[in-house]
Amino acid sequence: MPLVEVFAREGQMPTFKASELTKFLEQLFGVEPGVCQVMMTSVKDIAPEPVYFSIRAKGTPPRIEKIKDLLAEMGKWLSNHGVPQGKVRIELFEPSQQNVHSWNASSRL
């Protein structure tokens, strides 16, 4: 489950919608709709980069092998969607360490 947190100062928050980034990430990570979760949060201040993306995802062998390519593709997408500067951080975890519970949810998070 890719979980993506976007942090930016008010006024510097990317103008794309969370749903647009979600759709791109579903394709990039090869997951079904409803598995990826994106949260965009305005912060009072942030440094050194004006926009920061923090990603947690399962460390599956295919992802581990192509992690640099995934991050580069994300950087290109962000640049093409109005984010000229920022940082993307990804943390891959052992899949057996994840669990989730949802109720009345439309996603399979």
C-alpha positions as CSV (number, residue, x, y, z in Angstrom):
1,M,0.0,0.0,0.0
2,P,1.7,3.2,-1.1
3,L,0.9,5.9,1.5
4,V,1.9,9.3,0.3
5,E,2.1,12.4,2.5
6,V,2.6,15.8,0.7
7,F,3.8,18.7,2.9
8,A,4.1,22.3,1.6
9,R,3.7,25.8,2.8
10,E,0.3,27.5,2.2
11,G,0.6,29.1,-1.2
12,Q,3.2,26.5,-2.4
13,M,1.0,23.5,-2.2
14,P,0.8,21.7,-5.6
15,T,-2.3,22.6,-7.6
16,F,-3.1,19.1,-8.7
17,K,-5.7,17.1,-6.8
18,A,-4.8,14.2,-4.6
19,S,-6.9,12.0,-6.9
20,E,-4.7,12.9,-9.8
21,L,-1.5,12.0,-8.0
22,T,-3.2,8.8,-6.7
23,K,-4.1,7.7,-10.3
24,F,-0.5,8.3,-11.4
25,L,1.0,6.4,-8.4
26,E,-1.4,3.4,-8.9
27,Q,0.1,3.1,-12.4
28,L,3.6,3.7,-11.3
29,F,3.6,1.2,-8.4
30,G,1.3,-1.2,-10.3
31,V,-1.4,-1.4,-7.7
32,E,-5.2,-1.6,-8.0
33,P,-7.4,1.4,-7.5
34,G,-8.1,2.0,-3.9
35,V,-4.8,0.7,-2.6
36,C,-2.8,4.0,-2.7
37,Q,-3.6,6.7,-0.2
38,V,-2.5,10.4,-0.7
39,M,-2.7,13.1,1.9
40,M,-1.8,16.7,1.1
41,T,-1.1,18.9,4.2
42,S,-0.4,22.6,4.4
43,V,2.3,23.5,7.0
44,K,3.2,26.7,8.6
45,D,6.8,26.4,7.6
46,I,9.1,23.8,6.0
47,A,12.8,23.7,5.2
48,P,15.0,23.2,3.3
49,E,12.7,22.2,0.4
50,P,9.4,24.0,-0.2
51,V,7.5,20.8,-1.0
52,Y,8.2,17.4,0.6
53,F,6.8,14.0,-0.4
54,S,7.1,11.1,2.1
55,I,6.1,7.7,0.8
56,R,5.8,4.4,2.6
57,A,5.3,1.3,0.5
58,K,5.8,-2.5,0.6
59,G,9.3,-3.5,-0.2
60,T,8.5,-6.0,-2.9
61,P,11.4,-7.3,-4.9
62,P,10.3,-5.5,-8.1
63,R,10.0,-2.2,-6.3
64,I,13.4,-2.7,-4.6
65,E,15.0,-3.4,-7.9
66,K,13.6,-0.3,-9.6
67,I,13.4,2.2,-6.7
68,K,15.6,4.8,-8.4
69,D,13.6,4.6,-11.6
70,L,10.3,5.0,-9.6
71,L,11.6,8.1,-7.9
72,A,12.9,9.6,-11.1
73,E,9.5,9.0,-12.8
74,M,7.7,10.6,-9.9
75,G,10.1,13.6,-10.1
76,K,9.3,14.0,-13.8
77,W,5.6,13.8,-13.2
78,L,5.8,16.4,-10.4
79,S,7.8,18.8,-12.6
80,N,5.3,18.4,-15.4
81,H,2.5,19.2,-12.9
82,G,3.7,22.4,-11.5
83,V,6.2,21.4,-8.8
84,P,9.5,22.8,-10.0
85,Q,11.4,22.0,-6.8
86,G,11.0,19.6,-3.9
87,K,12.1,16.3,-2.4
88,V,10.7,12.8,-2.5
89,R,11.6,10.3,0.2
90,I,10.5,6.7,0.1
91,E,10.6,4.1,2.9
92,L,10.1,0.4,1.8
93,F,9.0,-2.0,4.5
94,E,8.7,-5.8,4.8
95,P,5.2,-6.7,3.5
96,S,4.4,-9.1,6.4
97,Q,4.7,-6.1,8.8
98,Q,1.6,-4.4,7.5
99,N,-2.0,-4.7,8.5
100,V,-5.1,-2.6,8.0
101,H,-8.6,-2.4,9.2
102,S,-11.3,-0.3,7.5
103,W,-15.0,0.2,8.0
104,N,-17.5,1.5,5.5
105,A,-14.6,2.5,3.3
106,S,-14.6,2.8,-0.5
107,S,-10.9,1.9,-0.8
108,R,-9.1,-1.3,0.1
109,L,-6.3,0.5,2.0
